[in-house]
Structure formats: structure tokens, C-alpha cells
Amino acid sequence: MRAIVIGAGTSGLAATLTLRKRGVEVLALESKDIAGGRIVGARRDGYTMDLGAQFFFKFYDTTFRVCREVGLGDEIVPFPFKVAIWKNGRLNPVTAGLDPGALWRDRADLLRFRLFSPLGMFQVARIMPLVLRRRRDLHFIDYQNMLDLDDESLADLARKRGGEEVLEYFLQPVASCLTLGEPEDVGAGYGLALVWYALNGLLTLKRGIGSLAEGLYRECADSVRLSTPVKRVVLEGGAVKGVETADGFMDADVVICTTTATRALDILPDLPDAMRGPMEKVTYSACCHVMFGLEERLLPRGWYAVGLPRLADTSMAGFTDNSIKSPHYAPPGGGMVHCFTYGKHAFELNSMGDAEVFSRLKGEIRRFIPSMPDEPYFSEIYRWDEAVCLSPPGMLREMLRLKRDHYRDVKGLYLAGEYLNMPSVDGSLRSGIDAAEAALRG
């Protein structure tokens, strides 16, 4: 069997490694000059930058298994998840999790927490029992038991079961920080799953999330061809024949397409309507991801993130100081600030020049943290036209139907990508492994 994997991102590398371990002749074709996709990272002058995914959730079973397989098991570490939410001219810090030890340690902040009015607290009290009651259904991989929550947006659910305050100062900041979209664009089940996963803690790799991309690439580098975009997947008679690249046609018995859903639709013009229809449901957010290396840490001791409700009128969903993640993220005493623009602001900023973007975001940070220096040690931008799959209302139901009824409609063609599960690093890795195993079964 000769297999071609389209894309060497998270799911593509997982699929390639799985096939290699079974002795399959496989070649992964990656359009960019670097492998890793949404888990790619970079380093500069002693600073580590996570360019895509920023952390792992506690329940990422597949991710942690893959980390162990590529020799990174000892690199997995938790880090404090203390976040401050902006409201009425002040930052309200709180430990965002269910760890009793952390909550007790930061009990003074909890007692001073003034984010919600009495009505807002009532609204939170109406939403959280739903999250806790459905927590076993809110699973990024096995999500079929929560499809009743997939027919409306997170915003609609919040207004119906809580109210405007819990939407604007709780669910919207969570949704926008984690998807870089608006709660109106995110399915309710996915949004509540993000809340549940976040409350159970965050983890990273000591030397950055990008070290997972490096580890996966290291294991299968001789099966990956970079800077080789696929122009078209050739289908004939309901079966895969191969792919077309700028260098010509390459025949294959199996093609695993691990691109975004929108890109897959472009290079699969002959895809049957029963597969095309569900994939057309998939949408993505954009992000102009701006990073500042600082000689001194920006946020107060113990803080990881600042969440910015959309009512704060800023381009950012929030910003973080990643130096808290591990000693490898910044030199001693230094800060590694990440700014996450979202929604319509991200599209606007992605069309602007670097200098204008840097100036604008430094000014916006200074609104909330006045000590932000005008001259950082360095500044970097990574632009994502398709940053995070939003999982809009109805998408998960469509993906389940696609996988159950139409996944094998084209002989030799297999799909993988974060959109086939609840969008996440874990869902992306799982989809690549599942596609490779399906191809092995024939």
C-alpha cells in the first residue's frame, strides 16, 4: 500500500507516524516550509513562543500518549491558571479552576472578586449546574451524548438559561479566548465543554507546545516533504487515484487529507455531495497573534492571563504572560506576552502592516496594564487566516453523521482534522490516528 498524507500538521504527523509504525510506504506533503500546523512553536534569545495552541487540557489522553511515544512524557507540566477579567475600569483576578488547594491558596482573591452583581451570581448559579450535570457528555472525542446541546449557539443558551451578565463576563470571554470567535458562532455543547475542560486545569510542555511538533516531525522526517502544496486529489470511479502537485501527478492507493475543511473542499472538487455538505458546515476564526518579549514580567505574581470581555472595546480577546508556564519560556525575570486578537478585529489587523499592529496592541495593553513598555525586547507576529475551528451550531451533529454514514464513500480517501471531533489538539491527533488505522483496515 502506498499512502499520501496531505498536510504535516497535528493530524497529518499523527497519521504519518501511525502508518510508519506499521511499515506502510507513506509520504506527507506539507505546503509550508515547516511541519507542525497549529502546534508549531519558535524560540528567540532564550524565549519560547507557542505560535498556535497555548496549552493542553487535563483530559487530553491521546495527546499525552503521543507525547510519551515521542519521548516527551517527562516534559508534561501543569501551570497556574489565574486569570483577571476586566470590568468597570478594574481587573478582577481569580483562580479559574476546581483545584481545592489552589482555591484555598488564593482565597483572598476569591473574597475580593467583584466581577458579578447579585443578579450575575444568580445567572452563574443557573449555568454551572448544567455544566456539572452534563460533564461526562462534554467530551471532546466521544461527544454523541451531548448533541441535544449542539442545535443552538452558546450565546443563545446563555441568554435562555442564564442572562446577559453571565454571557458577557463569563461565557463570552471563555469562548473568545479559546476559539477566537464570538459565542454566537460557537455551538452550545462545544462552549460548555470548553468551560468544563478549562476548570479542570491547564498543562504544557516544559520547552513549549512546539516541542511536540518537533518530536513528531523527528520521528517521521524522512516521510515528510515540505513546501509541497497539493493542487488536487484525483478521484475516478469512486476511488482515489492520487494527487496533483506542481511537480506533477503522484499515484496512491490511500490519501489521508488532513487540511482544514475549507482547504479540503478546494482540493477535492469531485467529493460526493454527501461528504461535501457536512464539511461546508465548518467555519474558522482568524487571529493576528502578536508576541512581545519583555525584560521584566508584565503581569502580577501568579497571574497567567487577562480576559477582556467584548464590552471592553478592544481588539484582543485577552493576553497572557507565558513566562509563568515553565522556566524555559523566558529568561529569569523576563516576560513572554501573547496577544490574541479575535473576530472581526483579527481580519482587520491581518490586513495591516507589522509596525501599525505592534503600536496598536501595545497601546491597548497599556489600557489594562500601564507598565507595558513602549520598547519591548522584541516583537513578533504570526498571522492565522484560519486559526481555530469554531464548531458552529449543528456542526458536530453533521460530523458524526459524516463519520458514521459517509466516511468510506470514496475508496482509499480518508479525512482527518480537528473538525471531525470537538476542535482541539487532542481531537486533531485522534482524527489522524483514526484515519491511519481505518486505512490499515482497508
C-alpha positions in Angstrom: 0.0 0.0 0.0 1.3 3.4 -1.0 -0.2 6.2 1.1 -0.1 10.0 0.8 -0.9 12.3 3.7 -1.9 15.8 2.7 -0.6 18.1 5.4 2.1 17.7 8.1 0.2 19.5 10.9 -1.1 17.9 14.1 -3.3 15.3 12.5 -1.0 14.8 9.5 2.0 14.0 11.6 -0.1 11.7 13.8 -1.4 9.8 10.7 2.1 9.6 9.2 3.7 8.2 12.3 0.9 5.7 12.8 1.4 4.4 9.2 5.1 4.3 9.5 5.0 2.2 12.7 3.0 -0.4 10.7 5.5 -0.5 7.9 3.4 1.4 5.3 5.1 3.4 2.5 3.8 6.8 3.3 4.7 10.4 2.2 3.3 13.5 3.9 3.1 16.6 1.6 3.1 19.9 3.5 2.5 23.2 1.8 4.5 25.3 4.3 8.3 25.2 4.9 7.8 23.9 8.5 5.8 21.0 10.0 3.5 21.3 13.0 0.5 23.2 11.9 -1.4 24.5 15.0 1.1 23.2 17.5 4.1 24.9 15.9 6.5 26.9 18.1 9.6 29.1 17.8 12.4 30.2 20.0 14.3 33.5 20.2 17.1 34.7 22.5 16.1 32.4 25.4 12.3 32.9 24.9 9.9 30.2 23.9 6.9 31.1 21.8 3.8 28.9 21.3 2.6 30.2 17.9 -0.6 28.2 17.8 -2.0 26.0 20.7 -1.1 27.5 24.0 -1.8 24.6 26.4 -3.2 21.2 26.9 -6.3 20.3 29.0 -6.1 17.6 31.7 -8.3 15.2 29.8 -6.1 15.0 26.7 -5.5 11.2 26.8 -4.4 10.9 23.2 -2.1 13.9 23.4 -0.3 12.6 26.5 0.1 9.2 25.0 1.6 10.7 21.8 3.9 12.8 24.0 5.2 9.7 25.7 5.7 7.9 22.4 8.0 10.7 21.1 10.0 10.9 24.4 8.2 13.9 25.9 6.4 12.2 28.8 8.6 13.8 31.4 8.1 17.3 29.8 4.4 17.5 30.7 3.8 20.0 33.5 0.8 21.9 34.9 0.9 25.6 35.5 -1.2 28.1 37.4 -4.4 29.2 35.8 -5.1 32.5 37.5 -7.0 35.0 35.2 -8.1 38.5 35.7 -11.3 39.8 33.9 -11.7 43.4 33.1 -14.9 45.2 34.2 -15.8 48.8 35.0 -12.2 50.0 34.9 -10.6 47.3 37.0 -9.1 43.8 36.7 -10.8 41.1 38.8 -8.3 38.3 39.4 -9.5 34.8 40.3 -8.1 31.3 40.2 -10.0 29.7 37.4 -10.3 26.0 38.3 -11.6 23.4 40.6 -8.4 22.5 42.4 -9.2 22.9 46.2 -5.6 23.6 47.0 -5.3 26.5 44.5 -8.6 27.9 45.6 -7.6 27.9 49.2 -4.2 29.4 48.5 -5.9 32.2 46.6 -8.9 32.6 48.8 -8.2 36.3 49.4 -8.7 37.0 45.7 -11.9 35.0 45.8 -13.2 37.0 48.6 -12.4 40.3 46.8 -13.8 39.0 43.5 -16.4 41.6 42.3 -17.0 40.6 38.7 -20.7 39.7 39.0 -23.6 41.6 40.6 -26.0 39.7 42.7 -28.1 39.1 39.6 -25.0 37.9 37.7 -24.2 35.5 40.5 -27.7 34.1 40.2 -27.1 33.7 36.4 -23.9 31.8 37.0 -25.7 29.6 39.5 -28.1 28.7 36.8 -25.5 27.8 34.2 -22.9 25.9 36.3 -25.2 23.0 37.4 -25.8 22.3 33.8 -22.1 22.0 33.2 -21.6 19.8 36.2 -24.6 17.6 35.4 -23.5 17.1 31.8 -19.8 16.9 32.4 -19.5 13.3 31.2 -21.3 14.1 28.0 -19.0 17.2 27.4 -16.2 15.0 25.9 -14.0 16.3 23.0 -13.8 12.9 21.3 -16.9 10.9 22.4 -19.5 13.7 22.1 -22.6 11.9 20.8 -24.4 12.2 24.1 -24.4 16.0 24.0 -25.8 16.5 20.6 -29.0 18.0 22.1 -26.8 20.9 23.1 -25.5 21.3 19.5 -28.5 22.8 17.9 -28.2 26.3 19.4 -25.3 28.7 19.9 -23.5 29.3 23.2 -24.9 32.8 23.3 -28.5 31.6 22.8 -28.1 29.0 25.6 -26.6 31.7 27.9 -29.4 34.1 27.4 -32.1 31.4 27.8 -30.7 29.7 30.9 -28.7 32.5 32.5 -28.7 36.1 31.2 -26.7 38.9 29.7 -24.3 39.2 32.5 -23.2 35.6 32.6 -22.9 35.7 28.8 -20.8 38.9 28.6 -18.5 38.4 31.6 -18.1 34.6 31.7 -19.1 32.6 28.7 -18.1 35.2 26.0 -14.6 35.7 27.4 -14.1 31.9 27.7 -15.4 31.3 24.2 -13.5 34.2 22.6 -10.2 33.4 24.3 -10.4 29.7 23.4 -11.9 29.9 19.9 -11.0 33.5 18.9 -14.6 33.8 17.8 -17.9 35.1 19.3 -20.2 33.0 21.4 -22.9 33.5 18.7 -20.6 31.5 16.3 -19.9 28.6 18.7 -22.2 25.6 19.4 -23.6 25.4 23.0 -22.2 21.9 23.6 -18.7 22.8 22.5 -18.8 26.1 24.5 -19.8 24.3 27.7 -17.2 21.6 27.1 -14.5 24.3 26.9 -15.7 25.7 30.2 -15.6 22.2 31.8 -12.1 21.3 30.4 -10.7 24.7 31.4 -12.0 24.4 35.0 -10.0 21.2 35.4 -6.6 22.7 34.8 -4.0 23.5 32.1 -0.8 21.8 31.2 2.1 22.5 28.8 5.4 21.0 27.8 8.4 22.5 29.6 10.0 23.7 26.4 6.8 24.7 24.7 3.9 23.1 22.8 6.1 23.3 19.7 8.3 20.6 21.1 5.5 18.1 20.4 5.6 19.2 16.7 9.4 18.8 16.7 9.1 15.4 18.3 6.5 14.1 15.9 8.5 15.5 12.9 11.7 14.0 14.2 10.1 10.5 14.2 8.9 10.7 10.6 11.0 13.4 8.9 12.1 11.2 6.1 8.4 10.6 5.2 7.6 14.4 5.1 8.1 16.7 2.1 7.9 20.4 3.0 7.0 23.3 0.7 4.9 20.9 -1.5 1.3 22.1 -1.7 -1.3 19.7 -3.2 -3.3 21.2 -6.0 -5.9 18.5 -6.4 -6.8 15.0 -5.2 -7.7 12.9 -8.2 -10.8 10.7 -7.8 -12.0 8.3 -10.5 -14.9 5.8 -10.4 -15.5 6.4 -6.7 -11.9 5.7 -5.7 -8.6 7.6 -5.1 -6.1 7.6 -7.9 -3.5 10.1 -6.4 -2.7 13.8 -6.1 -1.5 16.6 -8.3 1.3 18.9 -7.2 3.3 21.5 -9.0 5.8 18.7 -9.8 3.1 16.5 -11.4 0.9 13.6 -10.6 1.7 11.2 -7.7 -0.3 7.9 -7.6 -1.5 6.5 -4.3 -3.7 3.7 -3.0 -4.6 5.8 0.0 -4.9 9.5 0.5 -5.4 10.9 4.0 -6.5 14.6 3.8 -5.6 16.4 7.0 -6.0 20.0 5.9 -8.7 22.4 7.2 -12.2 21.5 5.9 -12.2 24.6 3.6 -8.9 23.6 2.0 -10.1 20.0 1.7 -13.1 21.2 -0.3 -10.9 23.2 -2.6 -8.6 20.2 -3.5 -11.4 17.7 -3.6 -13.6 19.2 -6.3 -15.2 15.7 -7.1 -16.1 14.9 -3.5 -19.6 13.4 -3.3 -22.3 15.7 -2.0 -23.0 13.5 1.0 -19.5 14.3 2.2 -19.3 17.9 0.9 -22.5 19.0 2.6 -21.3 18.4 6.2 -17.9 19.8 5.5 -19.4 23.0 4.3 -20.8 23.5 7.8 -17.3 24.0 9.2 -16.1 27.6 9.9 -12.9 29.0 11.3 -11.8 32.1 13.2 -8.8 34.2 12.3 -6.1 35.6 14.6 -3.3 38.2 14.3 -1.2 36.6 17.1 1.2 39.2 18.4 4.0 38.4 20.9 6.3 40.7 22.9 9.4 39.5 24.6 10.0 41.6 27.8 12.9 42.0 30.1 10.6 42.1 33.0 7.4 40.1 33.6 4.3 42.1 32.8 1.5 40.6 34.9 1.4 40.5 38.8 2.9 37.5 40.5 0.9 34.3 39.9 -1.2 35.7 37.1 -1.3 33.9 33.7 -3.9 35.7 31.7 -6.1 38.8 31.3 -9.5 38.1 29.8 -11.2 41.0 28.0 -14.9 41.0 27.5 -16.0 42.4 24.2 -17.7 45.2 26.1 -14.2 46.4 26.9 -14.0 47.6 23.2 -10.6 46.1 22.4 -9.1 44.1 19.5 -8.0 41.4 21.9 -9.9 38.5 23.5 -7.1 38.6 26.0 -3.4 38.4 26.6 -1.1 36.2 28.6 2.3 36.2 30.1 3.7 32.8 29.3 6.7 33.1 31.5 4.6 31.5 34.2 4.3 28.2 32.3 7.8 27.0 33.0 11.4 28.4 33.4 12.1 27.7 29.7 9.5 30.2 28.4 11.6 33.3 29.3 14.9 34.2 30.9 14.9 34.7 34.7 12.6 37.7 35.5 11.6 38.2 31.9 8.1 38.1 30.4 6.7 36.5 27.2 3.4 38.3 26.4 1.0 36.9 23.8 -1.9 38.9 22.5 -4.8 37.1 20.9 -6.9 39.2 18.5 -10.3 37.8 17.6 -13.4 38.1 15.5 -13.7 41.0 13.1 -10.6 42.6 14.7 -8.4 39.8 13.6 -9.3 40.1 10.0 -8.7 43.9 10.2 -5.3 43.5 11.8 -4.2 40.8 9.5 -4.5 43.3 6.6 -2.3 45.9 8.4 1.5 46.2 8.5 3.5 44.9 11.3 4.6 48.3 12.8 1.0 49.5 12.9 -0.2 46.3 14.6 2.6 46.4 17.2 1.8 50.1 18.0 -1.9 49.5 18.3 -1.7 46.4 20.6 1.0 48.0 22.9 -1.4 50.9 23.3 -4.3 48.5 24.0 -2.4 46.5 26.6 -1.4 49.8 28.3 -5.1 50.5 28.9 -5.2 47.5 31.2 -1.6 47.2 32.4 0.0 50.7 32.3 3.5 49.2 32.9 3.6 47.8 29.4 6.9 49.1 27.9 6.9 51.1 24.7 10.0 49.3 23.5 9.8 45.6 24.2 13.0 43.5 23.9 11.5 42.1 20.7 8.1 41.9 18.9 6.8 39.1 16.7 3.6 38.4 14.6 2.2 35.1 13.4 -0.9 35.6 11.3 -3.6 32.9 11.1 -6.2 33.2 8.4 -7.8 30.1 9.8 -6.9 29.9 13.4 -9.4 27.7 15.3 -12.4 25.7 14.2 -15.4 27.4 15.7 -17.7 24.3 15.8 -20.8 26.4 14.9 -24.3 25.1 15.9 -25.1 21.8 14.2 -21.5 21.1 13.0 -20.9 18.2 15.5 -24.1 16.5 14.5 -23.1 16.8 10.8 -19.6 15.4 11.6 -21.0 12.5 13.5 -23.3 11.7 10.5 -20.4 12.0 8.1 -18.2 9.6 10.1 -21.0 7.2 10.7 -22.6 7.1 7.2 -20.3 8.5 4.6 -16.7 8.3 5.8 -16.0 5.5 3.3 -17.9 6.8 0.3 -14.7 7.2 -1.7 -12.5 4.2 -1.7 -9.0 5.0 -0.4 -9.9 8.5 0.8 -9.8 9.3 4.5 -10.4 12.6 6.2 -8.6 13.9 9.4 -8.6 17.2 11.2 -9.8 18.9 14.3 -13.3 19.5 12.8 -14.1 15.7 12.9 -14.1 15.9 16.8 -14.7 18.7 19.1 -12.0 21.1 17.9 -8.8 20.6 20.0 -5.3 19.4 19.8 -6.5 16.1 21.2 -9.3 15.9 18.7 -6.8 16.6 15.9 -4.3 14.0 17.0 -7.1 11.4 17.5 -8.5 12.1 14.0 -5.1 11.5 12.4 -4.6 8.2 14.2 -8.2 7.1 13.5 -7.8 7.8 9.7 -4.5 5.9 9.6 -6.0 2.9 11.4 -9.0 3.0 9.1 -6.7 2.9 6.1 -4.8 0.0 7.6 -8.1 -1.9 8.0 -8.9 -1.2 4.3 
